Amino acid sequence: MATKHEQILDYIGSLAVGTKISVRSVAKHQHVSEGTAYRAIKEAETTGLVSTIERVGTIRIEQKPMSNIDSLTFRALLKLIDAKVLGGSAGLAKRLDKFVIGAMTPDEMLRYITKNSLVIVGNREDAQRLALQNGAAVLITGGFMTSDNVIRLANQMDLSVLQTSYDTFTVATMINRALSDQAIKQDILTIAAIYTPLSDGVQTGLADQTVADFTRLRAGRNDFALPIITPTGRLIGMVTRKQVAGKKGTTLLERVMAKDPLTVRPYLGVTAVGHTMQGRSISVLPVVDDSWQLLGIVTRSSVYSALAELGTNSQGTTIADQVAAQMALVTPAPAEGPAFTLTTTPMMMNKLGTLSFGVMSEVVNYSITYYLNQKGRRNVLIDQLSLHAFRPVQLESTVHINVAPLEVNSHEGTFDVSLLTDGLLVAKALVTCQLLERTTR
């Protein structure tokens, strides 16, 4: 029987895309405490079921874990900004690539309008017509209406004309946030992109099969693991070489299988799964949906291969990206290890005007990761970071970061990191990390 937590996640997943949710409403509907509802909503946000948008709240979003590219459609935008359709409802399924604010002359606007774009404008009918004639949808802000001629044109072109009571600045901020979040999520490699689906020949077994059947299917492969499923495809166990060792060939797999095995969902990040597989010495994991229907398997080798091939196509929009852009390597490096400099910027400050503790942590993370990357260790996961700040770091200060490796072996690394300004120690960190694999340079 599903736990309360799982029941809440199932409930959230059943809601229509665009539905607003809150801790109070979920707690009331599911008859649970607000604390239980809050924890479930946070997990739903992590797995891509919901998203929290400034000035809007938490909404159910479209989740397509099997797709490498997810798009923001005009229908999703409609829910996002509390808009209504004035015309061109047939165009709601089209994707939104970019938006243009119609605060210029028609001739100037024409240079920026493209197909699948959105022109945000007030009660300027000339700009509305221009957008539709060039393949763009229209969002009318401030609660203004438009003419019947514009609506007819929208219906003819299958291009949406939307109306919202929000002002132009507010809706532009909302849409930009949604597009930015989408770009960041696309950079995160998930299991959906690398696992082997059942349709690609993944072998499965039934509970009433025998150890002899397992041996036949294994065909000499030491890393072989056999998912055990019901006739309807639901995962109920896993059998590995360890489970069948010393057992008679006639023994039923039901008697030797590991019940309720560790599983992964398609939307989980590859790095987190790799960490789990290495930590537990697991070679194969079954991939299931939220109903435990078997979708396929993911192997440790495929996880590490995917991590090794990760590119550097970052959109530059996360805090980590912005910190990395400000880091400069000191050459030649000191004898004890690599060194970096960082010039603090306003976005790195806390409300007291000093360097944020979180930014300090990211500086330490970047320094160690860079060092290990240069040593051919491409996939680094920080396990523990003990950071002690001694003095405040002011805006536009130059911070010197010194990295001293204490111990690095095939699976782990320990480092001492010092942060200094004007020759004075401002912070010190002791860091341990996991090295998920080793690549050749």
ZAZARO-594142 format. One record per residue (C-alpha): x, y, z. Coordinates in steps of 0.02 Angstrom, whole numbers. Layout:
BEGIN
+--------+--------+--------+
!     px !     py !     pz !
+--------+--------+--------+
!      X !      Y !      Z !
...
+--------+--------+--------+
//
This chain:
BEGIN
+--------+--------+--------+
!     px !     py !     pz !
+--------+--------+--------+
!      0 !      0 !      0 !
!     66 !    173 !    -46 !
!    125 !    286 !     95 !
!     44 !    455 !    129 !
!    194 !    538 !     46 !
!    171 !    434 !   -112 !
!    -17 !    467 !   -110 !
!     15 !    654 !   -107 !
!    137 !    641 !   -253 !
!      9 !    539 !   -350 !
!   -122 !    673 !   -314 !
!     -8 !    813 !   -372 !
!     34 !    715 !   -529 !
!   -152 !    695 !   -568 !
!   -184 !    883 !   -568 !
!   -202 !    973 !   -734 !
!    -52 !   1071 !   -797 !
!    -66 !   1250 !   -736 !
!   -162 !   1209 !   -577 !
!   -106 !   1314 !   -429 !
!    -67 !   1218 !   -271 !
!    -23 !   1265 !    -94 !
!     31 !   1176 !     64 !
!   -137 !   1215 !    144 !
!   -243 !   1155 !     -2 !
!   -144 !    992 !    -21 !
!   -150 !    958 !    166 !
!   -338 !    987 !    170 !
!   -373 !    879 !     16 !
!   -262 !    734 !     71 !
!   -305 !    746 !    257 !
!   -123 !    761 !    312 !
!    -23 !    887 !    413 !
!     47 !   1041 !    327 !
!    222 !    978 !    364 !
!    189 !    816 !    268 !
!    112 !    914 !    124 !
!    260 !   1034 !    119 !
!    388 !    892 !    106 !
!    291 !    811 !    -35 !
!    276 !    975 !   -130 !
!    464 !   1005 !   -115 !
!    498 !    831 !   -186 !
!    373 !    865 !   -326 !
!    470 !   1023 !   -367 !
!    634 !    927 !   -370 !
!    564 !    796 !   -489 !
!    485 !    923 !   -605 !
!    301 !    900 !   -562 !
!    278 !   1078 !   -501 !
!    369 !   1244 !   -512 !
!    366 !   1399 !   -402 !
!    351 !   1562 !   -498 !
!    372 !   1733 !   -419 !
!    206 !   1827 !   -397 !
!    110 !   1674 !   -457 !
!    147 !   1537 !   -332 !
!    172 !   1349 !   -353 !
!     90 !   1274 !   -506 !
!     79 !   1102 !   -585 !
!    190 !   1102 !   -739 !
!    206 !    986 !   -886 !
!    327 !    844 !   -849 !
!    403 !    750 !   -996 !
!    550 !    652 !   -924 !
!    570 !    549 !  -1081 !
!    604 !    703 !  -1189 !
!    776 !    781 !  -1204 !
!    700 !    950 !  -1244 !
!    550 !   1021 !  -1154 !
!    462 !   1174 !  -1223 !
!    359 !   1313 !  -1148 !
!    196 !   1316 !  -1246 !
!     72 !   1459 !  -1258 !
!    -53 !   1349 !  -1165 !
!     67 !   1333 !  -1019 !
!    100 !   1520 !  -1030 !
!    -86 !   1551 !  -1018 !
!    -89 !   1468 !   -848 !
!     73 !   1546 !   -792 !
!     18 !   1727 !   -808 !
!   -169 !   1709 !   -773 !
!   -212 !   1760 !   -950 !
!   -365 !   1726 !  -1056 !
!   -380 !   1693 !  -1242 !
!   -458 !   1828 !  -1350 !
!   -425 !   1738 !  -1514 !
!   -320 !   1607 !  -1603 !
!   -350 !   1467 !  -1478 !
!   -288 !   1342 !  -1609 !
!   -112 !   1411 !  -1583 !
!   -101 !   1372 !  -1397 !
!     -5 !   1210 !  -1428 !
!    138 !   1301 !  -1516 !
!    299 !   1325 !  -1421 !
!    366 !   1492 !  -1362 !
!    546 !   1525 !  -1416 !
!    567 !   1707 !  -1362 !
!    469 !   1864 !  -1323 !
!    478 !   2043 !  -1386 !
!    416 !   2197 !  -1292 !
!    321 !   2308 !  -1412 !
!    385 !   2475 !  -1348 !
!    457 !   2538 !  -1513 !
!    400 !   2593 !  -1684 !
!    328 !   2460 !  -1801 !
!    481 !   2469 !  -1916 !
!    599 !   2440 !  -1770 !
!    491 !   2298 !  -1701 !
!    493 !   2207 !  -1867 !
!    678 !   2165 !  -1847 !
!    644 !   2067 !  -1688 !
!    482 !   1977 !  -1729 !
!    502 !   1794 !  -1780 !
!    390 !   1642 !  -1791 !
!    348 !   1563 !  -1623 !
!    390 !   1725 !  -1534 !
!    273 !   1825 !  -1423 !
!    247 !   2012 !  -1438 !
!    202 !   2091 !  -1271 !
!    109 !   2252 !  -1301 !
!    -29 !   2362 !  -1230 !
!   -175 !   2434 !  -1328 !
!    -74 !   2465 !  -1489 !
!   -176 !   2385 !  -1627 !
!    -44 !   2422 !  -1759 !
!     86 !   2322 !  -1661 !
!    -37 !   2181 !  -1632 !
!    -75 !   2163 !  -1818 !
!    109 !   2175 !  -1863 !
!    151 !   2031 !  -1745 !
!     14 !   1917 !  -1813 !
!     59 !   1955 !  -1994 !
!    237 !   1899 !  -1958 !
!    197 !   1736 !  -1869 !
!    204 !   1793 !  -1687 !
!     74 !   1778 !  -1550 !
!     17 !   1929 !  -1451 !
!      1 !   1961 !  -1264 !
!    -99 !   2118 !  -1220 !
!    -55 !   2182 !  -1047 !
!   -146 !   2297 !   -929 !
!   -315 !   2214 !   -958 !
!   -341 !   2304 !  -1124 !
!   -454 !   2230 !  -1260 !
!   -424 !   2226 !  -1447 !
!   -529 !   2246 !  -1603 !
!   -633 !   2115 !  -1692 !
!   -518 !   2134 !  -1843 !
!   -367 !   2080 !  -1741 !
!   -462 !   1932 !  -1669 !
!   -517 !   1876 !  -1842 !
!   -338 !   1887 !  -1904 !
!   -278 !   1783 !  -1755 !
!   -406 !   1648 !  -1792 !
!   -356 !   1645 !  -1977 !
!   -171 !   1631 !  -1936 !
!   -192 !   1507 !  -1791 !
!    -94 !   1626 !  -1682 !
!   -148 !   1662 !  -1504 !
!   -198 !   1832 !  -1440 !
!   -193 !   1830 !  -1250 !
!   -247 !   1959 !  -1122 !
!   -181 !   1982 !   -945 !
!   -210 !   2111 !   -810 !
!    -25 !   2112 !   -765 !
!     87 !   2253 !   -825 !
!    221 !   2225 !   -957 !
!    367 !   2222 !   -836 !
!    286 !   2091 !   -725 !
!    240 !   1970 !   -865 !
!    410 !   1991 !   -948 !
!    493 !   1945 !   -783 !
!    381 !   1791 !   -763 !
!    411 !   1730 !   -941 !
!    598 !   1761 !   -931 !
!    607 !   1661 !   -770 !
!    510 !   1517 !   -849 !
!    622 !   1514 !  -1003 !
!    779 !   1525 !   -896 !
!    722 !   1382 !   -783 !
!    683 !   1278 !   -937 !
!    858 !   1308 !  -1008 !
!    940 !   1259 !   -844 !
!    837 !   1100 !   -830 !
!    887 !   1050 !  -1006 !
!   1070 !   1056 !   -952 !
!   1039 !    926 !   -817 !
!   1068 !    752 !   -885 !
!    936 !    629 !   -823 !
!    919 !    440 !   -826 !
!    786 !    459 !   -962 !
!    923 !    502 !  -1086 !
!   1036 !    351 !  -1054 !
!    940 !    200 !   -990 !
!    906 !     46 !  -1095 !
!    717 !     25 !  -1123 !
!    629 !   -143 !  -1123 !
!    602 !   -127 !  -1311 !
!    791 !   -137 !  -1337 !
!    797 !   -318 !  -1280 !
!    811 !   -302 !  -1091 !
!    788 !   -476 !  -1019 !
!    662 !   -502 !   -879 !
!    607 !   -651 !   -776 !
!    452 !   -713 !   -686 !
!    440 !   -769 !   -506 !
!    401 !   -950 !   -556 !
!    558 !   -967 !   -662 !
!    711 !  -1056 !   -590 !
!    894 !  -1028 !   -552 !
!    931 !  -1133 !   -706 !
!    834 !  -1007 !   -811 !
!    936 !   -865 !   -736 !
!   1100 !   -955 !   -777 !
!   1043 !   -983 !   -956 !
!    995 !   -800 !   -979 !
!   1156 !   -738 !   -901 !
!   1262 !   -825 !  -1032 !
!   1426 !   -796 !   -941 !
!   1402 !   -612 !   -900 !
!   1463 !   -573 !   -725 !
!   1375 !   -405 !   -716 !
!   1206 !   -477 !   -766 !
!   1054 !   -435 !   -659 !
!    880 !   -499 !   -697 !
!    726 !   -394 !   -655 !
!    582 !   -503 !   -595 !
!    411 !   -440 !   -648 !
!    229 !   -490 !   -637 !
!    135 !   -540 !   -796 !
!     75 !   -358 !   -805 !
!    253 !   -289 !   -801 !
!    264 !   -229 !   -621 !
!    437 !   -248 !   -542 !
!    437 !   -361 !   -389 !
!    620 !   -408 !   -369 !
!    797 !   -423 !   -437 !
!    909 !   -574 !   -454 !
!   1099 !   -561 !   -469 !
!   1239 !   -687 !   -468 !
!   1254 !   -663 !   -280 !
!   1074 !   -719 !   -250 !
!   1091 !   -882 !   -349 !
!   1264 !   -932 !   -286 !
!   1257 !  -1109 !   -217 !
!   1072 !  -1133 !   -256 !
!   1001 !  -1284 !   -349 !
!    949 !  -1259 !   -528 !
!    769 !  -1303 !   -485 !
!    753 !  -1168 !   -351 !
!    619 !  -1041 !   -395 !
!    678 !   -862 !   -423 !
!    540 !   -804 !   -306 !
!    635 !   -886 !   -163 !
!    804 !   -805 !   -200 !
!    761 !   -635 !   -274 !
!    793 !   -472 !   -180 !
!    618 !   -406 !   -147 !
!    578 !   -220 !   -153 !
!    744 !   -183 !   -240 !
!    823 !    -12 !   -258 !
!    753 !     74 !   -413 !
!    773 !    238 !   -507 !
!    649 !    350 !   -597 !
!    683 !    419 !   -772 !
!    684 !    599 !   -710 !
!    824 !    575 !   -582 !
!    992 !    656 !   -617 !
!   1131 !    545 !   -682 !
!   1258 !    613 !   -557 !
!   1151 !    567 !   -406 !
!   1119 !    393 !   -474 !
!   1305 !    368 !   -509 !
!   1342 !    417 !   -329 !
!   1218 !    287 !   -266 !
!   1284 !    149 !   -380 !
!   1464 !    179 !   -330 !
!   1424 !    194 !   -145 !
!   1329 !     29 !   -144 !
!   1435 !    -62 !   -275 !
!   1284 !    -87 !   -389 !
!   1311 !   -126 !   -573 !
!   1131 !   -125 !   -635 !
!    974 !    -35 !   -575 !
!    796 !    -58 !   -638 !
!    709 !     97 !   -705 !
!    525 !    108 !   -658 !
!    383 !    232 !   -669 !
!    287 !    295 !   -517 !
!    178 !    138 !   -521 !
!    330 !     22 !   -517 !
!    302 !    -31 !   -697 !
!    471 !    -84 !   -765 !
!    533 !     32 !   -903 !
!    708 !    -36 !   -926 !
!    879 !    -41 !   -842 !
!   1026 !     75 !   -818 !
!   1204 !     10 !   -797 !
!   1346 !     84 !   -702 !
!   1453 !     89 !   -860 !
!   1320 !    188 !   -954 !
!   1307 !    312 !   -810 !
!   1495 !    341 !   -807 !
!   1505 !    352 !   -997 !
!   1370 !    486 !   -996 !
!   1459 !    583 !   -859 !
!   1621 !    576 !   -956 !
!   1537 !    648 !  -1110 !
!   1452 !    792 !  -1022 !
!   1490 !    952 !  -1115 !
!   1509 !   1129 !  -1053 !
!   1352 !   1198 !  -1137 !
!   1298 !   1294 !   -983 !
!   1178 !   1438 !  -1010 !
!   1274 !   1544 !   -883 !
!   1117 !   1580 !   -784 !
!   1147 !   1490 !   -618 !
!   1241 !   1559 !   -469 !
!   1374 !   1426 !   -498 !
!   1398 !   1488 !   -678 !
!   1414 !   1668 !   -623 !
!   1540 !   1626 !   -486 !
!   1642 !   1521 !   -609 !
!   1647 !   1667 !   -731 !
!   1733 !   1775 !   -600 !
!   1866 !   1647 !   -551 !
!   2041 !   1670 !   -622 !
!   2181 !   1542 !   -610 !
!   2345 !   1604 !   -537 !
!   2499 !   1557 !   -641 !
!   2621 !   1489 !   -601 !
!   2532 !   1388 !   -468 !
!   2606 !   1382 !   -292 !
!   2701 !   1224 !   -244 !
!   2567 !   1163 !   -123 !
!   2426 !   1166 !   -252 !
!   2323 !   1276 !   -370 !
!   2272 !   1454 !   -329 !
!   2134 !   1569 !   -393 !
!   2077 !   1747 !   -375 !
!   1898 !   1811 !   -366 !
!   1837 !   1991 !   -378 !
!   1674 !   2007 !   -283 !
!   1521 !   2079 !   -373 !
!   1353 !   2144 !   -308 !
!   1261 !   1981 !   -345 !
!   1381 !   1890 !   -227 !
!   1337 !   1999 !    -77 !
!   1213 !   1965 !     63 !
!   1096 !   2097 !    133 !
!   1234 !   2156 !    251 !
!   1348 !   2198 !    105 !
!   1474 !   2059 !    134 !
!   1516 !   1904 !     31 !
!   1377 !   1776 !     46 !
!   1417 !   1615 !    138 !
!   1338 !   1518 !     -4 !
!   1451 !   1603 !   -131 !
!   1601 !   1559 !    -24 !
!   1547 !   1377 !    -29 !
!   1529 !   1384 !   -219 !
!   1703 !   1462 !   -234 !
!   1774 !   1316 !   -135 !
!   1676 !   1191 !   -240 !
!   1735 !   1269 !   -404 !
!   1918 !   1272 !   -348 !
!   1923 !   1089 !   -301 !
!   1823 !   1033 !   -453 !
!   1937 !   1129 !   -570 !
!   2092 !   1053 !   -493 !
!   2024 !    876 !   -506 !
!   1962 !    904 !   -684 !
!   2138 !    950 !   -734 !
!   2196 !    786 !   -658 !
!   2073 !    689 !   -768 !
!   1940 !    668 !   -632 !
!   1788 !    735 !   -723 !
!   1645 !    691 !   -605 !
!   1668 !    761 !   -432 !
!   1534 !    756 !   -297 !
!   1564 !    855 !   -137 !
!   1520 !    746 !     13 !
!   1564 !    861 !    158 !
!   1615 !   1043 !    165 !
!   1661 !   1120 !    332 !
!   1678 !   1308 !    302 !
!   1730 !   1433 !    437 !
!   1721 !   1620 !    398 !
!   1830 !   1732 !    508 !
!   1812 !   1905 !    430 !
!   1682 !   1990 !    317 !
!   1729 !   2012 !    134 !
!   1674 !   2178 !     61 !
!   1610 !   2222 !   -113 !
!   1743 !   2235 !   -250 !
!   1872 !   2147 !   -142 !
!   1997 !   2028 !   -222 !
!   1992 !   1858 !   -139 !
!   2139 !   1738 !   -157 !
!   2095 !   1553 !   -148 !
!   2229 !   1423 !   -111 !
!   2194 !   1237 !   -131 !
!   2300 !   1110 !    -37 !
!   2265 !    925 !    -77 !
!   2279 !    821 !     81 !
!   2239 !    650 !      7 !
!   2174 !    593 !   -162 !
!   2145 !    410 !   -206 !
!   2044 !    317 !   -336 !
!   1876 !    355 !   -256 !
!   1895 !    500 !   -134 !
!   1984 !    664 !   -108 !
!   2016 !    775 !     43 !
!   2068 !    958 !     27 !
!   2113 !   1108 !    132 !
!   2056 !   1273 !     54 !
!   2104 !   1447 !    116 !
!   2023 !   1614 !     66 !
!   2122 !   1773 !     94 !
!   2102 !   1961 !     62 !
!   2243 !   2085 !     83 !
!   2351 !   1945 !    151 !
!   2229 !   1906 !    293 !
!   2140 !   1739 !    311 !
!   1952 !   1769 !    293 !
!   1890 !   1590 !    279 !
!   1951 !   1411 !    283 !
!   1869 !   1250 !    223 !
!   1900 !   1065 !    244 !
!   1820 !    967 !    102 !
!   1796 !    783 !     61 !
!   1727 !    727 !   -106 !
!   1685 !    571 !   -205 !
!   1766 !    538 !   -374 !
!   1638 !    442 !   -474 !
!   1757 !    379 !   -608 !
!   1924 !    411 !   -689 !
!   1947 !    473 !   -866 !
!   2102 !    479 !   -972 !
!   2162 !    648 !  -1030 !
+--------+--------+--------+
//
